[in-house]
């Protein structure tokens, strides 16, 4: 939103994203269980901006760990 004056104080209203929760199946991973290049680029860009990335899944820990390490 654009800045506006309120009682002589200039305020800018922004939403700040601090954390992104990622589901694995059908969201982060493609149908082959791989992380597509576009997703990797988006995650890298978010991490560079200081956004925390969290994997949320019903899958087993070893499966999730393998996906994240890849």
SETISE-385034 format. One record per atom (N, C-alpha, C): residue number from 1; atom name; y negated, x, z. Coordinates in Angstrom, 2 decimals. Last residue first. Layout:
N
pt loti NUM; seti CA; Y Y; X X; Z Z .
...
% end
This chain:
70
pt loti 70; seti N; Y 32.91; X 18.15; Z -1.01 .
pt loti 70; seti CA; Y 32.83; X 18.30; Z -2.47 .
pt loti 70; seti C; Y 31.40; X 18.17; Z -2.91 .
pt loti 69; seti N; Y 32.45; X 17.37; Z 1.61 .
pt loti 69; seti CA; Y 32.47; X 18.80; Z 1.28 .
pt loti 69; seti C; Y 32.37; X 19.05; Z -0.21 .
pt loti 68; seti N; Y 32.71; X 14.61; Z 1.36 .
pt loti 68; seti CA; Y 31.41; X 15.18; Z 1.72 .
pt loti 68; seti C; Y 31.36; X 16.67; Z 1.37 .
pt loti 67; seti N; Y 35.42; X 14.31; Z 0.71 .
pt loti 67; seti CA; Y 34.39; X 13.80; Z -0.18 .
pt loti 67; seti C; Y 33.04; X 14.44; Z 0.09 .
pt loti 66; seti N; Y 36.63; X 15.45; Z 2.98 .
pt loti 66; seti CA; Y 36.87; X 16.02; Z 1.66 .
pt loti 66; seti C; Y 35.80; X 15.58; Z 0.66 .
pt loti 65; seti N; Y 35.75; X 13.65; Z 4.95 .
pt loti 65; seti CA; Y 35.34; X 15.06; Z 5.00 .
pt loti 65; seti C; Y 35.51; X 15.73; Z 3.65 .
pt loti 64; seti N; Y 37.05; X 11.31; Z 4.16 .
pt loti 64; seti CA; Y 35.60; X 11.36; Z 4.17 .
pt loti 64; seti C; Y 35.11; X 12.80; Z 4.16 .
pt loti 63; seti N; Y 39.74; X 12.12; Z 4.55 .
pt loti 63; seti CA; Y 39.26; X 11.69; Z 3.22 .
pt loti 63; seti C; Y 37.75; X 11.81; Z 3.13 .
pt loti 62; seti N; Y 39.78; X 12.70; Z 7.33 .
pt loti 62; seti CA; Y 40.06; X 13.75; Z 6.33 .
pt loti 62; seti C; Y 39.58; X 13.38; Z 4.93 .
pt loti 61; seti N; Y 39.06; X 10.08; Z 8.41 .
pt loti 61; seti CA; Y 38.17; X 11.24; Z 8.55 .
pt loti 61; seti C; Y 38.49; X 12.34; Z 7.54 .
pt loti 60; seti N; Y 39.73; X 7.30; Z 6.20 .
pt loti 60; seti CA; Y 40.11; X 8.26; Z 7.23 .
pt loti 60; seti C; Y 39.12; X 9.42; Z 7.26 .
pt loti 59; seti N; Y 37.32; X 4.62; Z 5.60 .
pt loti 59; seti CA; Y 38.34; X 5.59; Z 5.20 .
pt loti 59; seti C; Y 38.63; X 6.55; Z 6.34 .
pt loti 58; seti N; Y 35.21; X 3.16; Z 6.14 .
pt loti 58; seti CA; Y 36.43; X 2.75; Z 6.82 .
pt loti 58; seti C; Y 37.58; X 3.67; Z 6.48 .
pt loti 57; seti N; Y 32.09; X 4.88; Z 6.59 .
pt loti 57; seti CA; Y 33.24; X 4.44; Z 5.82 .
pt loti 57; seti C; Y 34.37; X 3.96; Z 6.72 .
pt loti 56; seti N; Y 29.20; X 6.54; Z 6.10 .
pt loti 56; seti CA; Y 29.73; X 5.42; Z 6.86 .
pt loti 56; seti C; Y 30.89; X 4.85; Z 6.04 .
pt loti 55; seti N; Y 27.44; X 9.51; Z 6.35 .
pt loti 55; seti CA; Y 28.53; X 8.81; Z 5.68 .
pt loti 55; seti C; Y 29.08; X 7.75; Z 6.62 .
pt loti 54; seti N; Y 24.02; X 10.15; Z 6.23 .
pt loti 54; seti CA; Y 25.14; X 9.83; Z 7.09 .
pt loti 54; seti C; Y 26.19; X 9.07; Z 6.27 .
pt loti 53; seti N; Y 21.29; X 12.26; Z 6.01 .
pt loti 53; seti CA; Y 22.31; X 11.56; Z 5.24 .
pt loti 53; seti C; Y 23.54; X 11.39; Z 6.11 .
pt loti 52; seti N; Y 17.83; X 12.31; Z 6.68 .
pt loti 52; seti CA; Y 19.19; X 12.53; Z 7.18 .
pt loti 52; seti C; Y 20.16; X 11.68; Z 6.38 .
pt loti 51; seti N; Y 15.25; X 13.78; Z 4.88 .
pt loti 51; seti CA; Y 15.97; X 12.54; Z 5.16 .
pt loti 51; seti C; Y 17.39; X 12.88; Z 5.58 .
pt loti 50; seti N; Y 13.75; X 15.92; Z 4.04 .
pt loti 50; seti CA; Y 14.02; X 15.79; Z 5.47 .
pt loti 50; seti C; Y 14.73; X 14.50; Z 5.86 .
pt loti 49; seti N; Y 13.53; X 16.33; Z 1.41 .
pt loti 49; seti CA; Y 12.41; X 15.62; Z 2.03 .
pt loti 49; seti C; Y 12.64; X 15.38; Z 3.52 .
pt loti 48; seti N; Y 15.96; X 17.41; Z 0.80 .
pt loti 48; seti CA; Y 14.78; X 18.29; Z 0.72 .
pt loti 48; seti C; Y 13.56; X 17.65; Z 1.38 .
pt loti 47; seti N; Y 17.53; X 15.09; Z 0.95 .
pt loti 47; seti CA; Y 17.69; X 16.13; Z 1.98 .
pt loti 47; seti C; Y 16.48; X 17.08; Z 1.98 .
pt loti 46; seti N; Y 16.70; X 13.80; Z -1.41 .
pt loti 46; seti CA; Y 16.46; X 13.18; Z -0.10 .
pt loti 46; seti C; Y 16.53; X 14.22; Z 1.01 .
pt loti 45; seti N; Y 17.64; X 15.61; Z -3.31 .
pt loti 45; seti CA; Y 16.21; X 15.32; Z -3.24 .
pt loti 45; seti C; Y 15.87; X 14.70; Z -1.88 .
pt loti 44; seti N; Y 20.39; X 15.45; Z -2.84 .
pt loti 44; seti CA; Y 19.70; X 16.73; Z -2.66 .
pt loti 44; seti C; Y 18.19; X 16.51; Z -2.51 .
pt loti 43; seti N; Y 20.84; X 12.77; Z -3.56 .
pt loti 43; seti CA; Y 21.08; X 13.21; Z -2.18 .
pt loti 43; seti C; Y 20.36; X 14.52; Z -1.89 .
pt loti 42; seti N; Y 20.23; X 12.89; Z -6.29 .
pt loti 42; seti CA; Y 19.45; X 12.01; Z -5.41 .
pt loti 42; seti C; Y 19.62; X 12.43; Z -3.95 .
pt loti 41; seti N; Y 22.20; X 14.67; Z -7.18 .
pt loti 41; seti CA; Y 20.78; X 15.00; Z -7.35 .
pt loti 41; seti C; Y 19.91; X 14.17; Z -6.41 .
pt loti 40; seti N; Y 24.52; X 13.20; Z -6.59 .
pt loti 40; seti CA; Y 24.29; X 14.51; Z -5.96 .
pt loti 40; seti C; Y 22.82; X 14.90; Z -6.03 .
pt loti 39; seti N; Y 24.18; X 11.01; Z -8.31 .
pt loti 39; seti CA; Y 24.18; X 10.81; Z -6.85 .
pt loti 39; seti C; Y 23.91; X 12.11; Z -6.12 .
pt loti 38; seti N; Y 24.38; X 12.30; Z -10.77 .
pt loti 38; seti CA; Y 23.14; X 11.59; Z -10.42 .
pt loti 38; seti C; Y 23.05; X 11.35; Z -8.92 .
pt loti 37; seti N; Y 27.06; X 13.24; Z -10.69 .
pt loti 37; seti CA; Y 25.93; X 14.19; Z -10.68 .
pt loti 37; seti C; Y 24.62; X 13.52; Z -10.29 .
pt loti 36; seti N; Y 29.25; X 11.36; Z -8.52 .
pt loti 36; seti CA; Y 28.58; X 11.60; Z -9.80 .
pt loti 36; seti C; Y 27.36; X 12.51; Z -9.63 .
pt loti 35; seti N; Y 31.90; X 12.35; Z -6.68 .
pt loti 35; seti CA; Y 30.48; X 12.07; Z -6.51 .
pt loti 35; seti C; Y 29.79; X 12.38; Z -7.83 .
pt loti 34; seti N; Y 35.09; X 10.70; Z -7.19 .
pt loti 34; seti CA; Y 34.19; X 11.84; Z -7.33 .
pt loti 34; seti C; Y 32.74; X 11.40; Z -7.07 .
pt loti 33; seti N; Y 36.93; X 8.70; Z -7.45 .
pt loti 33; seti CA; Y 36.80; X 9.33; Z -6.14 .
pt loti 33; seti C; Y 35.92; X 10.56; Z -6.15 .
pt loti 32; seti N; Y 36.86; X 7.37; Z -9.79 .
pt loti 32; seti CA; Y 37.83; X 8.48; Z -9.70 .
pt loti 32; seti C; Y 37.77; X 9.19; Z -8.36 .
pt loti 31; seti N; Y 34.77; X 5.59; Z -9.55 .
pt loti 31; seti CA; Y 36.12; X 5.06; Z -9.58 .
pt loti 31; seti C; Y 37.21; X 6.12; Z -9.50 .
pt loti 30; seti N; Y 32.52; X 7.50; Z -7.41 .
pt loti 30; seti CA; Y 32.82; X 6.68; Z -8.58 .
pt loti 30; seti C; Y 34.28; X 6.22; Z -8.51 .
pt loti 29; seti N; Y 30.87; X 7.35; Z -4.20 .
pt loti 29; seti CA; Y 31.93; X 7.84; Z -5.09 .
pt loti 29; seti C; Y 32.11; X 6.91; Z -6.28 .
pt loti 28; seti N; Y 28.82; X 5.83; Z -3.06 .
pt loti 28; seti CA; Y 28.64; X 7.27; Z -3.26 .
pt loti 28; seti C; Y 29.63; X 7.80; Z -4.29 .
pt loti 27; seti N; Y 29.94; X 3.20; Z -3.83 .
pt loti 27; seti CA; Y 28.53; X 3.49; Z -3.59 .
pt loti 27; seti C; Y 28.27; X 4.96; Z -3.88 .
pt loti 26; seti N; Y 32.65; X 2.98; Z -4.14 .
pt loti 26; seti CA; Y 31.80; X 2.12; Z -4.95 .
pt loti 26; seti C; Y 30.31; X 2.34; Z -4.74 .
pt loti 25; seti N; Y 33.24; X 4.35; Z -1.01 .
pt loti 25; seti CA; Y 33.83; X 3.66; Z -2.15 .
pt loti 25; seti C; Y 32.86; X 2.73; Z -2.85 .
pt loti 24; seti N; Y 31.23; X 5.23; Z 1.06 .
pt loti 24; seti CA; Y 31.89; X 6.06; Z 0.06 .
pt loti 24; seti C; Y 32.31; X 5.27; Z -1.18 .
pt loti 23; seti N; Y 27.94; X 4.47; Z 2.11 .
pt loti 23; seti CA; Y 29.33; X 4.05; Z 2.02 .
pt loti 23; seti C; Y 29.98; X 4.90; Z 0.93 .
pt loti 22; seti N; Y 25.46; X 6.09; Z 3.87 .
pt loti 22; seti CA; Y 26.15; X 6.02; Z 2.59 .
pt loti 22; seti C; Y 27.59; X 5.56; Z 2.76 .
pt loti 21; seti N; Y 22.30; X 5.71; Z 5.18 .
pt loti 21; seti CA; Y 23.73; X 5.56; Z 5.47 .
pt loti 21; seti C; Y 24.44; X 5.29; Z 4.15 .
pt loti 20; seti N; Y 19.56; X 7.73; Z 5.59 .
pt loti 20; seti CA; Y 20.27; X 6.92; Z 4.60 .
pt loti 20; seti C; Y 21.74; X 6.91; Z 4.98 .
pt loti 19; seti N; Y 16.56; X 8.03; Z 7.43 .
pt loti 19; seti CA; Y 18.00; X 8.14; Z 7.40 .
pt loti 19; seti C; Y 18.56; X 7.23; Z 6.30 .
pt loti 18; seti N; Y 13.88; X 7.66; Z 7.11 .
pt loti 18; seti CA; Y 14.31; X 8.82; Z 7.89 .
pt loti 18; seti C; Y 15.80; X 9.06; Z 7.79 .
pt loti 17; seti N; Y 11.24; X 6.54; Z 5.25 .
pt loti 17; seti CA; Y 12.71; X 6.55; Z 5.32 .
pt loti 17; seti C; Y 13.11; X 7.83; Z 6.04 .
pt loti 16; seti N; Y 8.45; X 4.74; Z 6.02 .
pt loti 16; seti CA; Y 9.02; X 6.08; Z 6.03 .
pt loti 16; seti C; Y 10.53; X 5.96; Z 6.18 .
pt loti 15; seti N; Y 5.97; X 2.93; Z 4.45 .
pt loti 15; seti CA; Y 7.31; X 2.87; Z 5.04 .
pt loti 15; seti C; Y 7.89; X 4.26; Z 4.94 .
pt loti 14; seti N; Y 2.52; X 2.81; Z 5.22 .
pt loti 14; seti CA; Y 3.62; X 3.37; Z 4.47 .
pt loti 14; seti C; Y 4.92; X 3.11; Z 5.21 .
pt loti 13; seti N; Y -0.82; X 2.14; Z 5.12 .
pt loti 13; seti CA; Y 0.46; X 1.58; Z 5.55 .
pt loti 13; seti C; Y 1.56; X 2.12; Z 4.64 .
pt loti 12; seti N; Y -3.59; X 3.73; Z 6.37 .
pt loti 12; seti CA; Y -2.69; X 3.65; Z 5.23 .
pt loti 12; seti C; Y -1.35; X 3.15; Z 5.75 .
pt loti 11; seti N; Y -6.82; X 2.98; Z 7.53 .
pt loti 11; seti CA; Y -5.39; X 3.01; Z 7.81 .
pt loti 11; seti C; Y -4.61; X 2.92; Z 6.50 .
pt loti 10; seti N; Y -9.85; X 3.90; Z 8.87 .
pt loti 10; seti CA; Y -9.09; X 3.82; Z 7.62 .
pt loti 10; seti C; Y -7.60; X 3.97; Z 7.94 .
pt loti 9; seti N; Y -11.85; X 2.04; Z 10.97 .
pt loti 9; seti CA; Y -10.79; X 3.05; Z 10.90 .
pt loti 9; seti C; Y -10.02; X 2.85; Z 9.60 .
pt loti 8; seti N; Y -13.60; X -0.07; Z 11.20 .
pt loti 8; seti CA; Y -14.16; X 1.24; Z 10.96 .
pt loti 8; seti C; Y -13.13; X 2.36; Z 10.87 .
pt loti 7; seti N; Y -11.84; X -2.23; Z 11.45 .
pt loti 7; seti CA; Y -12.70; X -1.85; Z 12.58 .
pt loti 7; seti C; Y -13.22; X -0.42; Z 12.42 .
pt loti 6; seti N; Y -10.23; X -1.03; Z 8.78 .
pt loti 6; seti CA; Y -10.02; X -1.98; Z 9.87 .
pt loti 6; seti C; Y -10.83; X -1.47; Z 11.05 .
pt loti 5; seti N; Y -9.96; X -0.55; Z 5.34 .
pt loti 5; seti CA; Y -10.77; X -0.33; Z 6.53 .
pt loti 5; seti C; Y -10.51; X -1.43; Z 7.54 .
pt loti 4; seti N; Y -7.03; X 0.78; Z 3.69 .
pt loti 4; seti CA; Y -8.03; X -0.25; Z 3.91 .
pt loti 4; seti C; Y -8.79; X 0.06; Z 5.20 .
pt loti 3; seti N; Y -4.99; X 2.23; Z 1.07 .
pt loti 3; seti CA; Y -5.72; X 2.32; Z 2.35 .
pt loti 3; seti C; Y -6.74; X 1.19; Z 2.47 .
pt loti 2; seti N; Y -2.31; X 0.34; Z -0.48 .
pt loti 2; seti CA; Y -3.54; X 1.13; Z -0.54 .
pt loti 2; seti C; Y -4.23; X 1.16; Z 0.82 .
pt loti 1; seti N; Y 1.18; X 0.85; Z 0.00 .
pt loti 1; seti CA; Y 0.00; X 0.00; Z 0.00 .
pt loti 1; seti C; Y -1.24; X 0.89; Z 0.00 .
% end
